Amino acid sequence: SRRRHTRLVSDWSSDVCSSDLRRYNMTVEGLLLKGNEITGPAAYGVYIGENIKSLSFYCFDNIIRSGVLMSFQNSPDTIVDNAGIEGNLLSSRTSSETSVLLEAIESSLSIGQLEIKNNLMEQNGNLFVFSTESKVTLDNTNFNNNRLREGSTAIDTRDNSTLDLTKFTVQSNIIENDSTLIRVSITSQINSKETNFLDNILNNGILISIRMQSMALFTNSHFVNNSDSASSIKQSKGSLIQLAGEIVSFLNSRFENNTNLIFVSNTELILQNITVINLKPVKNIRRLIKAHYTSLDISNFYVNSELTKSGSDSWFQVFNSKLNVTNLTMENIKANSGYIFDLVRTQLTIKDTNIQRCNFEIFGGMIQAIEGRNIQVQDSIFLNINYLITATSYNSLTFRNLTIYQTYFSRESIQIQDASFIDISAVSISSTQHEGMNSIISLTEPQDSAVININRLNISNVSTMNGALYIKSKFVNLSLTISDSLFENDTSISYAGAVTIIVMQNIYQPNSLPNKYVISNSVFKYNQALEYRSIGGRGGALYLWSQPESKILAAYQIINCTFQENMAA
């Protein structure tokens, strides 16, 4: 009932009613709540009002079936120092009821030196609920060896409230069955500094959930050895951190030996100065971030996963979003298949990025992109990779100042289909010899009136089926320019060693302009077209061909080019 008596250990009283705590502007030392049972949705153990300025409490072995053990209401600037919560059971009798150990309503509460351990929360059990414009600070808190089950929550911050965490350590807890460790919702905010999430086990549970127009800032945080033990990726919530808020930032933080990290939707997410070491898969599937309808800004981001190999990767799986990446470094990625960036209807910008030793043994590569507005990749290095990009149905694609060294082959380094604008400038691609590749750059079926600008492209030491640069078009009014480029020691076993341009059959369109192909100020040397199926090679340097049935006019200009020792079989 509301007038449940509790035992106090202090100088001023030994046995008081909970309602007495509202009468005085006082300091309470050593409030001991032990062995109590709270039952009933309107039941309170201790009600703490506006006159309590300083308090220490200890909650041991209490059972809360429904109701609240401690309630702070309209408490301004209350300081709690040296508190302990241990061995409590929070388990509601029905799914419509909740059990709460400590709630704050319209209160300002500062809690320091708090130890929370060996508690069990289940069936809508909530350790803390901070609501209705409350402001709560947890400083130097240890949350260890607790268990959350069946939709329970450790810290629930909501209704325009603010939670500040400093030196908050969460270690060796079990979170399962739709439970959440920290949940922030309904226009609330969390600010977290120097927090550590260590050795926690999730089974269809969530470490952090930010929802419903709420904001979060995590600075100098560490997430180490947190894993999802769900029996399947479908059973798993999919990520340790789930975001559907307004603005969420992780700054100067480290993630090491965790399973799939972040699921985000309808949120502006900022990741800055982040280190990710050894991301572990859930049931052979590995994913760093999955995003929907999100603005995602990544900068100064380092990933190394040398110790773990997965069956399938989608490191950044992004749908209907905007993704900006600056100064990303990734190395030692091993998987049977997958992509670093798996994009659908997403705008992508990559700058100052260094990706090395990423090997997808069966198929996969850096970027897979479907149906979007534009992609920009510039000022970056890609070494020992499968390929850079395969993109379909994008309006604009720009590649500038790139170095690509391709050793693991599954397809073209740059493969683009159905685009309206392509700009390739100052791109250098080289590789180990590997027969069987169709081409290094494949630009097929560009849209009507498409523009393709290629400047300062350098492709050397590659072996392909169709030529280092392969362009196939069946649409009209195409403008292609290749200038100031170098093709050296490239070999093809079907078409030209260096550049192959094919015009396919299409329905005749009256008054259409001819496709224009201009190759200028470029160098072709030591390229070869080898004999293929008893048919002679089709040009050591260039192969230009229109299908006989095609009615598309093609105009070629070759200006100020150098051809040296190119050979056809």
Secondary structure, 3 states (H helix, E strand, C coil): CCCCEEEECCCCCCEEEHHHHHCCCEEEEEEEEECCEECCCCCEEEEECCCEEEEEEEEECCEECCEEEEEEECCCCEEEEEEEEECCEEECCCCCCCEEEEEEECCEEEEEEEEEECCEEECCEEEEEEECCCEEEEEEEEEECCEECCCCEEEEECCCCEEEEEEEEEECCEEECCCEEEEECCCCEEEEECCEEECCEEECCEEEEEECCCEEEEECCEEECCEECCCCCCCCCCCCEEEECCEEEEEEEEEECCCCCEEEECCEEEEEEEEEECCCCECCEECCEEEECCEEEEEEEEEECCCCEEEEEEEEEEECCEEEEEEEEEEEEEEEEEEEEEEECCEEEEECCEEEEEEEEEEEEEEEEEEEEEEEEEEEEEEEECCCEEEEEEEEEEEEEEEEEECCCCCCCEEEECCCEEEEEEEEEEECCCCCECCCEEEECCCCCCEEEEEEEEEECCEECCCCEEEEECCCCCEEEEECCEEECCEECCCCCCEEEEECCCCCCCCCCCEEEEEECCEEECCEECCECCECCCCCCEEEEECCCCCCCEEEEEECCEEECCEEC
